Amino acid sequence: MTSELWVVDSFYHERLEAEDKLAVLLESGRLKPVCNVYEGFEMLPADLASLYQSGRARKLQVRFA
C-alpha cells in the first residue's frame, strides 16, 4: 500500500483535475479514506493530540450533541 499527500493550496490551479482523479479512485475502491469520529467537545484536545501521535494520515471528525 502506498500513501500520498495532496496539498490543494500548493496546486490550487489544478484542484479540479485532482478532484476528478480522486473521485475515480474513491469509486473504484482504490482510495480508502481513514476517518475517526469522536463524540463530545470535552474530548477534543485529546482527539486532536491523537492525530499527531499516531504517525498516520487521517481525518478527524468530532460529533457534538
Secondary structure by P-SEA (a helix, b strand, c coil): cbbbbbbccccccaaaaaaaaaaaaaaaccbbbbbbbbccccaaaaaaaaaaaacbbbbbbbbcc
